[in-house]
Amino acid sequence: MPRVARTELDDKGRRFCVEYAKGKTTFEAAIIAGFAEATAKIKAPQWIKHPMYVEEINRLRSIVGAVIDTKLKAAAPKPKQKTQKKELPPYVAPETPDIDAEMRAHAERIAEAAAAVNISKEWVLKELVATYLRATQGSKPNGAVANQSLNLIGTELGMFVRRQQIEYKDISTMTPQEAQAETAKALAELGDQVPAALLALLQEHVGTVQ
């Protein structure tokens, strides 16, 4: 009998997406979700390319982004004014695990920590760009770090909403000249999806990209 393709994630699959969206590696997320080590090592890296997993991960990350934006805006200095405190309604625990609520709570903790040290989304993007540039410099480029930085930048800027698959070659095995050429090619593929200011900063490192 032919195998029927799954149309939705099971509980372990959803837990994997939650942990990966929180920042865990594919292996760590799979182990926490209850998968065997062999499965976590071999199959987990493939899941994040599967449309069903990509959709759930993007949905969870959008929740985190929305909550962080709200928290950081709320933490920004405001003119002092007299306001009446409103009593919040009593909290009612859900009968079943609420993944969306868990992600919102995770995002709130991140936002509170970020606000405490004055971290903004702009600062994070700037640091990711700096990390990418460091990873592509020198005689031994770090392809894993460079690719992860580009992936995080692209996810934050909404480049992958269309589920456009862009392949990045491992530049750790290339010469500096080959790594530079491959990076320029990747930027050209992104095209107008990259904001002009960010593209200019990256192009300054790898040379002008037509």
C-alpha positions, 0 to 999 in steps of 0.5 A: 500500500502506498504511503500517504503523505501527512497533511499536518504536523503531529505533537512532536513535529509542532514541539520541534517547530516551537524549539527551533523558533526559539533559537535551538539547533535542529538537533537540539529541537528534535531531541527536546521534541522526543525524537531519537538521536539518529533521527535528530541528526539525519532528518531534522535538518531536512524538516526545516526545508519542508513546506509544512515545517517552514509554514509553522516555524514562520508562523511562530516567529511572526508571533515572537516578532509581534510581541517583541515589537509591542514590548519594546514600544511599550518600554520606550520612554514616554511623557509622564502623565497621570493615568488610572491603573486598570485591574487585569482580569484573572488569568485562566490556565488553558486546559490544553497546551497552547503553543501560541501562548508559549511562544508569546511568553517566550517573546515577552521574556526576550523583549523584557531582557532586550528592553533592560539593556536597551537592545532594539531590532535595529541593533540586532540586525546591525550585529548580524551584519557585522557577524556575517562580515567577520565570518566571510573575512580572512583566509578561512571563511566560516560558511556556517556562521555566514549562512546562519547570519544571512538566514536570520537577517532574511527571516527578520526582513520577511524575505522568506514569506514567499517560500523562495528557496535560495541555496547558499554554498558552503564557503568554508571550503573556498578560497577568499576570492571564491567566497567573495564571488559566491557571496556577490552571487547570493546577493544578486539573487536576493535582488530588490528583496534586500533594503537598499541600506543593508544591501549597500553595507554588504556590497561594500564588503564583497564589491559592487553587485549589478 
